[in-house]
Amino acid sequence: MDILVCIKQVPASNKVEVDPVTGVLLRNGADSKMNPYDLYALETALQIREHTGGIISVISMGPPQAKAVIREAFAMGADKGALLSDRRFGGADVLATSYTLAQGIQKMGNFDLILCGKQTTDGDTAQVGSEVSEWLNIPSVSNVRKITKVEKDGITIEMDLPNELEIAKVAYPCLLSADKDIFQPRLPSYVKKMKTKDREIKVYSLDDMGDKDESHYGLNGSPTQVKRIFPPESNDHREVWNDDGTVIADKLFHMISELKFI
Amino acid sequence: MNEYQYNKITPKIIEHLKEIAPKRVLVGDEINDDFSHDEMAIYGKAKPEVLVETLTTEEVAAVMKICNENKIPVTPSGARTGLVGGAVSIGGGVMISMTKMNKILGYDKENFVVKIQSGVLLNDLAQDAEKQGLLYPPDPGEKFATVGGNVATNAGGMRAVKYGCTRDYVRAMTVVLPTGEIVNLGATVSKTSSGYSLLNLMVGSEGTLGIITELTLKIIPAPKSVISLIIPYENLEDCIATVPKFFMNHLNPQALEFMEKEVVMDTEKFLGKQVYPKEMEGIEVGAYLLATFDGNSEEELEDIIEQAAEIVVEAGAIDVLVADTPALKKDAWSVRGALLEAIEADTTLLDECDVVVPINKIAEFLTYTKSLESESDFRVKSFGHAGDGNLHIYTCSNDMELDEFKKQVAVFMDKVYAKATEYGGMISGEHGIGHGKMDYLAESLGPVQMRVMEEIKKVFDPNMILNPGKICYKL
């Protein structure tokens, strides 16, 4: 099976700076890591490959230093990697990002299965995966929390919906967005890192894309107008209850039920 | 057995104690059962007659004074996470709980020390120091022990291989002697050649020579980068044989732990997560090293990791897995941190030993202990600090009768401790002696050393009231 995993380099900490003019996240390659949700997607690919065999490719979009996450994917077991990197891709919103990725994926080849993380920890939109599938005109399933069966003609998954769990069999080619904890991601292997240290990472620019119209990419291709972007206020709300133990226990039970912890 | 006689606590003495610590004196049934045992219940339970929760050094001194005058045994108590019955009041009397003396009193960032009350939990100190960009290096597995308890047992922990044990970080302390006198031992300064080191005598004395109320501890600037490696091996022998190679190559791991696959699998089941690979490239994993390295820059650390990885692969490791983000490091270490907890959760009858053997004897020693399993009805589980030879070996049973378990464990422990002594090891690396391991200590050290220790005890404690029946003499 030919599997592609979309991965992204994100800031390692949540203290992210924002360009005051464009509202674009300022990325600093030195302090970055692979988007945690993408680790789940990549682990899912590795688990599937253990059963079916095949090739795992990864694709990322970002500045040249984003090659680091592709190398990390190699150290986890991915076979091939490509980076979409061009200043003209910069400042892309979800539409332009998904379009660029779809173009890049078509450039890379044909895949039976495309896996994405549910969302990134910097943009947090959780839309790119589904939009990529739209551009590629293939079915997609979001919030996949379990793979129950992998067959020749399709893959059966469990999708986590707000009030229910949907089990679906999806025909290839398709795109799945992996939820947290679908599988515990493995740690990168030093031995694999050494074996793959000279492996080529293809870098594609806008000139390599099928559609070379600049207005479809980057800030130009992004209808989203970011008015202001800011870190959310941290919630340090605390309540102190003084009452009889039974009353408090009852209150606590209702509160955690309401908050859906139980 | 001995000549020491104690008195019972009278209502008048209780009144006195209540004047010293108003509303913080509990008597009889008011005392929670938790105060009758530590985490190793196999050595028996004993409840104090009175529990006093002190807030200041002066209160501790006042309680000690009354008890000394009336020949009433006193047991100091921290977070009760001990494993050898050290804080169990087998002599009855008063227990002084130090857990309310839990304030971090302040940092001296020019002399790199922190002053605390002894009831501060290790976890709280570690986190607070981290916020200041500092590191308190001692890192015993039980993070919810009091630092005072750590000092009383000279606890070592994971980072001992690079940074040493608790003793190496104690600069000064305030101690209430069994007579009720308050003394300040040591100083902030790092060098001293000023008479007998009573400070160092107090470290590891398990609350038998005095009650530590305040501590001045050395801290260091936190290393800028830290990376952990999970290193799987096909078998334990190869795993342990790697250890000296790190040091030969000038690599100083901050921590170097070994774990066998079975214990890791049990712990992962307990935690509900899978972190360690069980099979790699078709090879079944038998044991793991968990190593942590620190450095002052990413680049420096990168070089260290590269060297370390080459060494271990050459020494037969199947692979080297790199945990370089806080989340991955936490995952890798959460398994190590929960090993004992997982064993406890899965076992009704439990005993342990905490021997230290020379590092080149670790594998041989563990093979020997494992071989004894076939002679017993209990299971043997082990893990430990590969970098310093401190091994934690647990005997576990869910279906044996208590008496039979104790009988078989005694036979096992006799052999295990004898073997450790034969290899040039010590009875306890960090858990202490308490009253649970006294016979083995006596066997290992011999009558002369035991007598000298008892005589030292008498100098500090003429009435032998403080934590009686621990370390060097029986009640």
Chai-1 contact restraints between the chains, C-beta under 6 A:
chainA,res_idxA,chainB,res_idxB,connection_type,confidence,min_distance_angstrom,max_distance_angstrom,comment,restraint_id
A,K33,B,T325,contact,1.0,0.0,6.0,A-B,restraint_1
A,Q184,B,K273,contact,1.0,0.0,6.0,A-B,restraint_2
A,Q184,B,Q274,contact,1.0,0.0,6.0,A-B,restraint_3
A,L187,B,L321,contact,1.0,0.0,6.0,A-B,restraint_4
A,L187,B,A323,contact,1.0,0.0,6.0,A-B,restraint_5
A,P188,B,V322,contact,1.0,0.0,6.0,A-B,restraint_6
A,S189,B,D319,contact,1.0,0.0,6.0,A-B,restraint_7
A,S189,B,L321,contact,1.0,0.0,6.0,A-B,restraint_8
A,Y190,B,A309,contact,1.0,0.0,6.0,A-B,restraint_9
A,Y190,B,V320,contact,1.0,0.0,6.0,A-B,restraint_10
A,Y190,B,V322,contact,1.0,0.0,6.0,A-B,restraint_11
A,V191,B,D319,contact,1.0,0.0,6.0,A-B,restraint_12
